[in-house]
Amino acid sequence: MFDINKVVRDNVKTLIPYSCARDEFKGKTGIFMDANESPYGKLNRYPDPYQNDLKTSVSRIKGIPEENIFLGNGSDEIIDLSYRIFCKPGVDKALTFFPSYGMYEVSAAINDVRLIRIPLNTDFQIDTGELDPCLKDPELKLIFICSPNNPTGNTMDSSKMEYIISNFSGMVLIDEAYIDFSGTQSFKNKIGKYPNLIVMQTFSKAFGLAAVRVGMAFTNPDIVQYFNKMKPPYNISIINQKAVQKKLMQFEEVNKQVDKIKHERERLTQNLQKLTIIEKVFPSDANFLLVRTKNADLIYNKLVKEKIIVRNRSKIVQGCIRITIGKRKENNKLIKNLKKIKL
Ligand SMILES: *Cc1c(COP(=O)(O)O)cnc(C)c1O
């Protein structure tokens, strides 16, 4: 039922990508006089456009073959490229759930793609009632599912996600930015089963490399090739590639930090639940907590005065603030200051 030729835009199918010097000659040694680089300096050479060394390391850590990996300048580049590969501006549609990650909407607007927004139910889960008729819409090309979801923190029901992937003939992108903090299985091992699945992860959260801007997409080789065709030739700088390589050598330390964050998430939850200004702490599979308060604006402003910055999400989820889990000391300071707030 899935036909890649029906979901990729015609201009993308016929596009002849820019062929850079590093595409034509792939050797690593020699006298390089092919790319108008300076012969001087340490950062004078263009980076590998396909980040092959980095992909070898990512492949090893994630257990996904290199041909199934695309690396973007942050997940945000992968989101943008997905719109540009699959959705014809002004004609095709994409679909997101609400509340979810804001970039899906911004990127749709930038690319002039109409967006269908389906509200999550009261448990922040996907309701198939409103979704089902959309799955048949021939103009709908791309569905974003964020799991664990930002800003709600919950993982989406996996049978619902599989239902969507198998009953939709367009692309499904599952954004797993927070998967390392969750006890649930990644969908990355299902890309062989589903030709219309893209699973996205990032080095910005659990790996502590938000400044470095590297996101991962795991998908079928045909789709990886479309991403490669569409991206700017040197989308990830050599400095950033090396920063990720270095971090991947400290994988054990990353795991320890993730464990600490998960432990603090539990402790912070329990402490928050004791406070009368807090109505509900939503269960979280991520490195943040969504918290319903009696007065989000007031609490937000009082915390800012103490130089503690949380995210006021009350315009998106009634009465809610989103709190990123900090270090133990930072979390203690937050609790201490919340205790002082009287409504
Ligand atoms: C933080 C976050 C990302 C990460 O984006 P990068 O561009 O890789 O930093 C992706 N998706 C969601 C839902 C996020 O919250």
The ligand as a Tripos MOL2 file, in Angstrom:
@<TRIPOS>MOLECULE
LIG
   15    15     1     0     0
SMALL
NO_CHARGES

@<TRIPOS>ATOM
      1 C1         14.2860   19.2630   22.3110 C.3       1 LIG1
      2 C2         13.5020   18.5750   21.2700 C.ar      1 LIG1
      3 C3         14.0910   18.2040   20.0610 C.ar      1 LIG1
      4 C4         15.5360   18.4750   19.8070 C.3       1 LIG1
      5 O1         15.7430   19.2950   18.7510 O.3       1 LIG1
      6 P1         17.2460   19.5410   18.2670 P.3       1 LIG1
      7 O2         17.0510   20.3730   17.0530 O.co2     1 LIG1
      8 O3         17.8160   18.1770   17.9320 O.co2     1 LIG1
      9 O4         17.9730   20.1970   19.3630 O.co2     1 LIG1
     10 C5         13.3410   17.5220   19.1410 C.ar      1 LIG1
     11 N1         12.0540   17.2230   19.3870 N.ar      1 LIG1
     12 C6         11.4640   17.5560   20.5380 C.ar      1 LIG1
     13 C7         10.0660   17.1520   20.7800 C.3       1 LIG1
     14 C8         12.1700   18.2450   21.5060 C.ar      1 LIG1
     15 O5         11.5520   18.6010   22.6550 O.3       1 LIG1
@<TRIPOS>BOND
     1     1     2 1
     2     2     3 ar
     3     2    14 ar
     4     3     4 1
     5     3    10 ar
     6     4     5 1
     7     5     6 1
     8     6     7 2
     9     6     8 1
    10     6     9 1
    11    10    11 ar
    12    11    12 ar
    13    12    13 1
    14    12    14 ar
    15    14    15 1
@<TRIPOS>SUBSTRUCTURE
     1 LIG1         1 GROUP 0 **** ****
